[in-house]
């Protein structure tokens, strides 16, 4: 069976809207799994900041562990789980940086304190103590006290271009509903999977 280019993304967006109504905190939270050059995996929670037919977008410090791993191995997996809905979405694909205009626009939309936090954090680097972080926050608060806060060169976004999306719904007796979409040119090949 074949599906149109936007079918799994359309379903995902519907589920995400349902989650916004039922999940009290961060319905856009997702597990991001990466692997280093030797194939050693790591996973962490990040926030989805955009989704369309081009892919799933999140932002981070380019000096972070995740960014370093994506640079050497530009493949990743995402997992969304909404307990209240008893639904899960798994996404696998290739990673690319968003363009500068897209990163600038998203950074400008963030609250000023989050913008200052991006400047102050040396994400994934050893922290000498909480005071060191607080001094950096104070430094950038003073530096950008008036006017707009520019996006740091070391901060941007990644887009995961999906090659596979699996939609999972919990069903009675653990006979769950699983539908897998595998990229096929401009569309998708669709399979139902055993639970």
Secondary structure, DSSP 4 states (H G I P E B T S, - for coil): -EE-TTHHHHHHHHHHHHHHHH-SS-TTEEEEEEE-TT--EEEEEEE--EEETTEEEEEEETTSHHHHHHHHS-EEEEEEEETTTTEEEEEEEEEEEPPHHHHHHHHHHS-HHHHHHHHH--TTS--S-HHHHHHHHHHHHHHTSSSPPPPPTTEEEEEEEEEEEEEEE--GGG--EEEEEEEETTEEEEEEE--
